[in-house]
Every structure is written in C-alpha cells, then in structure tokens.
Amino acid sequence: MHSSSCQRTLETWWQEYWTPPATDDPVEWAESELQFSSRSSAYPGPYRSERTPYVRQVLRDYADPNIRKIVLCWSAQSAKTTTELIALAYSVANIPGASAVILREPTAAADSGLPGIGKTHDRAQEGF
C-alpha cells in the first residue's frame, strides 16, 4: 500500500511539474499578471489593454509561432517599448526561448529603456 501511494504521489508530481504552462492569450495574460509601478508608467497598477487597444494584435502576433518578424511603425510615445516589454515578459513566462530586440541605431537603445530589460524579469513580481 505504501509503495502504491508513493508511486501515485510521484506520478502526480511528475505530471504537474512537466506539464507546460497554459499559453493563454497574451493580452489576457498581461492583464492578469502584469503590474506597472508609478516610476515606469503614467498609469500605475494592472496593465489594461483598453488604454492602447492597437497593442492587442501585436501581442497576439508575437505569440504566434508562424510570425517571425514584427515591425512597429508608430509615433513617439505610443507604447512601443511597453509592448516590447510585455511581449518579452509573456515569452519568459509562457514560451521561453531566444528573443531579439533590434533597434535601428545604437543610440536608440539608450533612449528606449531596453538596456534594463534584464531587470524586467526580476521586477515581474513587484511590478515594472
């Protein structure tokens, strides 16, 4: 009996541990998981796509394995960096793998806030 109980426990643990996380819709995931601090956003608190509805399709395209390249030709201060950070956070949480962010010129990285991208994952629990 004891051996059977241990085996069931081990099988349950194994199945839970190795079952990949549900890859929810990235927009729904972002709205349920991401919190922005007042330091990084004019709208601190939970992420809400209703403020920038045009971002929704970009995030869904990012999660689509058939799409290999996304180009954002948006005006200044239109949520490009936030969109990139959300997409990368979604990837880390749901579909980890290699990602690249390519900016048109080296000085753009300093202006975009992306050099701190490594810290984004560390801050995920406390809010961006």
Buried (B, 14 or more C-beta within 10 A) or exposed (E): EEEEEEEEEEEEEEEEEEEEEEEBEBBEBBBEBBBBEEEBBEEEEEBEBEEBEEBBEBBEBBBEEEEEEEEEEEEEEEBBBBBBBBBBBBBBBBBEEEEEEEEEEEEEBEEBBBEEBEEBEEBBEEBB
